[in-house]
Amino acid sequence: MALENLISTGIIQREKTSMEEELAGQRRGCFNLADVMYFFKKGCEAVAEDEVTQRFSSEELVSWNLLSRTNANLHHVSWQLTVVWVIGILIRYCLLMPFRICLALFTILLLISATTVVGQFPNGRVKYCLANQVQMICATLGVRCLSGLVHFHNRENRPQEGGICVANHTSPLDVLILASDGCYSLVGQTHGGFLGLIQKSCMQTTQHVLFERSEMKDRHLVRKKIREHIADKAKLPILIFPEGTCINNTSVMMFKKGSFEVGGTIHPVAIKYDPRFGDAFWNSTKHSMMTYIFNMLSSWAIVCNVWYLPPMVKEEEEDAVHFANRVKAVIAARAGMSVLPWDGGLKRKKVKESFKEEQQKKYYQLAIGNGSVGNGNVC
């Protein structure tokens, strides 16, 4: 129980209060030098355990799942546990993994050959139906390659044509899982190599919104292409992950506002993985794509729940940022994850100066609320 509480709450017990609330008790009508201790405490908490960087590493488990990726040294506790661990290795690497690799190769060959054949059909209803069937069959086989068990809830809320589907992002498997239950157009960057081959195959039958790396920096161009896509109600719904990077499925971080500025109906989807059977999180700063695929193929299984939430539209006088936060809160509440205001880009970048300035402005307004600083009063 102590371990469970430690993992759920962390090594730092933080007070869920704002700067204004914490400093209000110390305020005596003038600037207080004791305010320094508030910032000192926050700094110590961040050094010991900040709430951002831990979202970019695999979630630690309360109990060991016989995989060496979390609680790695537990198999050395006793010889009995070591025997069980070795048996698990033999089952995963000698029985499950060879079968999964064969099925994965068959799925890739089927995708490439089927999309090539269907791509030769003239545009029309027949090609549209065949393309959707090929996509869903190959996605379903891809999920089976990982012994995936997916529970879909509220299917009556599945995204419709001409809409935008937004979901929290944990892994490239998110696309595979959602595509096994419906067809989507994807928004993303063009790739070379193996991923580029898969993209070219899919583009023969489905209209995706792909960009070159240089075009991805042009937000206006991205929004324009998305707006043009959703304007055609005959096209598939667009699948977007507004976080922009993979998070370890314990929280939902800041949603980029771009996909909420183009208009249209937003279809929120919440995805929650069960880490007891396999860690679906992709730490792209630590593992390459091939290493990640190897880890997935050698896991016990990928188990997750998917909730289709009721469609949402932007309210009158609501800007894109508030709309994005409202959608994010709904997804996090349904999946039982925490909500964080931080940008997932902090995985690779430093904190923006605007975040620092925002905290400085808050304290400035608090300090001069009664004009004490301007009068030179210091307590």
Salt bridges, closest charged atoms under 4 A:
GLU22 OE1 - LYS41 NZ 2.98
GLU22 OE2 - LYS42 NZ 3.77
ASP35 OD2 - ARG27 NH2 2.95
GLU45 OE1 - ARG14 NE 3.73
GLU45 OE1 - LYS42 NZ 3.94
ASP174 OD2 - HIS169 ND1 2.79
ASP181 OD1 - ARG155 NH2 2.96
ASP181 OD1 - ARG158 NH1 3.56
GLU215 OE1 - LYS225 NZ 3.94
GLU261 OE1 - ARG223 NH1 3.03
GLU261 OE2 - LYS257 NZ 3.84
ASP274 OD2 - ARG276 NH2 2.62
GLU315 OE2 - ARG326 NH1 3.98
GLU318 OE1 - ARG326 NH2 2.96
ASP319 OD1 - HIS322 ND1 2.58
ASP343 OD1 - LYS256 NZ 2.91
GLU353 OE2 - LYS356 NZ 3.54
